[in-house]
Amino acid sequence: MKRFLLLTKTGNEKWPLKLFSTDDKDAAPLESLADVKNAIKETGRLYYLNTNKKSDTKQFIYRSQISHVYGPYDIPGKKSLTLDQVMSLNEAVSRWKNIRNVDTIRKAITANRFHEWEVRKSESIWLITYGAMMRLFGPEDHTQTPDEQILQVQKPVFENYEAITKGKFHWEDVLDKEEGEESDGK
């Protein structure tokens, strides 16, 4: 199952997303970054479903709100589960840098956010699958995502140090630039 991570210009992360070029209920999800790039260029927006939510209603986000799109990421399912994809909660916290302690995962367990085959208790130790962690909390560290899995749509342009310290900068749309083409900074 392929999912995307979307970063907004305000720093919000949206995960895990199925992305679409249209809000048509019969539309097939986008499978590659090339498809995502074409959809953004053609429509000026992306439609998405957060697959952790119970709703089938697609939402949309404008091109001007998107900073980066990461993916596609494959989330292992029940059929491809192997023993090396099972870990304790402590191991999961040490691998996922965006989780501070095991209580975050325990709260998700008590809130029934996992499928019955994704988490279980073995005597006093909670065990969880890699796919469950990936599905709920995203990639272990999206900053380690290879460049070919990152689509940059907007980038901040900082005029000078004083502007940076005051948080004053503007965003430049870089999606239409050809590879290797440099920005003029304006």
C-alpha positions in Angstrom: 0.0 0.0 0.0 1.6 3.3 -1.2 1.3 6.4 0.9 2.7 10.0 0.7 3.9 12.5 3.4 3.0 16.1 2.6 4.7 19.0 4.3 2.9 22.4 4.3 4.6 25.8 4.3 3.5 26.3 7.9 5.4 23.2 9.0 2.5 20.8 9.3 3.0 17.2 8.3 0.1 15.2 6.8 0.5 11.5 6.9 -0.4 8.9 5.6 -2.1 10.2 2.5 -3.5 8.7 -0.7 -3.2 11.5 -3.2 -5.5 12.2 -6.2 -5.6 14.6 -9.1 -9.4 15.0 -8.8 -12.2 14.7 -6.2 -14.0 12.2 -8.4 -14.9 9.3 -6.1 -13.8 6.8 -8.8 -10.4 8.4 -9.4 -7.4 6.1 -9.0 -4.8 7.2 -6.4 -1.6 8.7 -7.7 1.3 6.1 -7.6 4.4 8.1 -8.3 6.0 11.5 -7.7 5.9 12.2 -11.4 2.1 11.7 -11.3 1.9 14.0 -8.2 4.0 16.7 -10.0 1.8 16.5 -13.1 -1.4 16.7 -11.0 -0.2 19.8 -9.2 0.9 21.5 -12.4 -2.4 20.7 -14.2 -4.9 21.5 -11.4 -3.0 23.8 -9.0 -4.0 21.5 -6.1 -4.0 18.0 -4.8 -6.8 16.0 -3.3 -6.0 13.6 -0.5 -7.5 11.0 1.9 -5.8 10.5 5.2 -6.0 6.7 5.4 -5.9 6.7 9.3 -9.2 8.6 9.4 -12.6 6.9 9.0 -13.9 9.4 6.5 -14.1 8.7 2.7 -14.3 12.5 2.0 -11.4 13.8 0.0 -9.9 17.1 1.1 -7.8 19.4 -1.0 -4.7 21.5 -0.6 -3.6 24.3 -2.9 -0.2 24.3 -4.7 0.7 27.5 -2.8 0.3 25.7 0.5 2.6 22.7 -0.2 6.3 22.8 0.6 7.3 19.2 -0.1 5.8 15.8 -1.0 7.7 12.7 0.2 7.1 9.3 -1.1 5.7 7.0 -2.2 6.3 4.9 0.9 5.2 1.2 1.0 3.5 0.2 4.2 3.9 -3.5 4.8 0.6 -5.3 5.3 -0.4 -8.4 7.1 0.4 -10.7 4.2 4.1 -9.6 4.0 4.7 -9.6 7.8 8.0 -11.2 8.9 9.6 -11.6 12.3 12.1 -8.9 11.8 9.2 -6.4 11.3 8.1 -7.0 15.0 9.6 -4.9 17.8 9.0 -3.8 21.4 7.6 -0.4 22.1 11.0 0.7 23.4 12.7 -0.3 20.2 10.0 1.5 18.2 10.6 4.7 20.2 14.4 4.5 19.6 13.8 4.1 15.8 11.1 6.7 15.3 12.7 10.1 16.1 9.3 11.9 16.1 8.1 9.9 19.1 9.4 11.0 22.5 8.3 8.0 24.7 6.4 4.8 24.8 3.3 6.5 26.3 2.5 7.9 22.8 2.3 4.4 21.4 0.4 3.1 24.5 -2.2 5.8 24.1 -2.7 4.8 20.5 -3.1 1.2 21.6 -5.7 2.0 24.2 -7.5 4.3 21.6 -7.7 1.2 19.3 -5.9 2.9 16.5 -4.1 -0.3 15.5 -5.5 -3.4 13.8 -5.6 -6.5 16.0 -2.8 -8.1 14.0 -0.5 -5.1 14.4 0.0 -5.1 18.1 -0.1 -7.6 21.0 1.1 -8.1 24.5 3.5 -11.0 25.2 3.5 -11.5 28.9 4.5 -8.0 30.1 6.0 -6.8 26.8 4.0 -5.0 24.1 5.0 -6.0 20.6 4.2 -3.9 17.5 4.8 -4.3 13.8 6.9 -2.1 11.6 3.9 -1.6 9.3 1.7 -0.4 12.2 4.3 2.2 13.2 4.8 3.3 9.6 1.0 3.5 9.1 0.3 5.6 12.2 3.5 7.6 12.7 5.1 7.8 9.3 8.6 6.9 8.1 11.2 6.4 10.8 13.0 9.6 9.8 11.6 11.3 6.6 14.8 13.5 6.6 16.6 10.4 5.5 14.4 9.9 2.4 16.4 9.6 -0.8 16.2 12.7 -3.1 14.4 10.8 -5.8 11.5 10.4 -3.4 11.1 14.1 -2.6 9.2 16.6 -4.7 9.8 20.2 -3.7 7.0 22.6 -4.6 7.9 25.8 -2.6 11.1 26.9 -0.9 11.7 29.7 1.5 13.9 32.6 0.3 15.8 34.5 2.9 16.9 38.0 2.0 19.4 38.6 4.8 20.3 37.6 8.3 18.1 40.3 9.9 15.1 39.1 7.9 15.7 35.5 9.1 15.9 36.5 12.8 12.6 38.4 12.4 11.0 35.5 10.5 10.5 37.6 7.4 10.9 35.6 4.2 8.9 34.7 1.2 8.3 31.5 -0.6 9.3 30.7 -4.1 7.4 28.2 -6.3 10.1 25.9 -7.7 8.0 23.2 -9.2 8.2 24.5 -12.8 11.9 25.0 -12.7 13.9 22.5 -14.7 16.5 20.4 -12.9 19.7 22.3 -12.6 18.1 25.7 -13.1 19.1 28.1 -10.4 16.7 30.4 -8.6 17.4 34.1 -8.7 16.3 34.4 -5.0 13.3 36.6 -5.7 
